[in-house]
Amino acid sequence: MRVTPAQPTDLPRIHEMITALSAFHGDIATVTLPQLEQALFTSGLSTALLAYDADLVVGYAGLNFTIALHTGAPRIDIHHLYVDKDHRTKGVGRALISAASAIAREKGAQGMTIGTDPKNRSAQAAYRAMGLHEITDAGPRFWIPVDQ
């Protein structure tokens, strides 16, 4: 198992995994390859890591970078963590989180966040088994629609 930063040539495979993750959650991915390229390779606000089993990409982590305005400290959110079905429970997610942690340290972040759909019990169980600290007192979050 190896984890490497994504490259622009990886965009089609990343798009496939985003589409699969969206479908898993009952959603439809509408992001385009140019939008992904802008987000991951131009904006500086996001990046992606790819997990390989031999030469096969079997998972990815999408990282979003931000800053805590009240402290000025860098923050990283693992916005997506996806592992192909046949490679789950084999350490792929753990390897992606470990690689993301190295990036967080490099950027001066003290930690990262990762979320999951409330119905995704297997991901929740995996994160607990990894010893991740569950944030239960962060309060509810609300969606604010923006009229177009």
Secondary structure, DSSP 4 states (H G I P E B T S, - for coil): -EEEE--GGGHHHHHHHHHHHHHHTT------HHHHHIIIIISSSEEEEEEEETTEEEEEEEEEEEE-TTT--EEEEEEEEEE-GGGTTTTHHHHHHHHHHHHHHHHT-S-EEE---TT-HHHHHHHHHTTPPP--SS----------
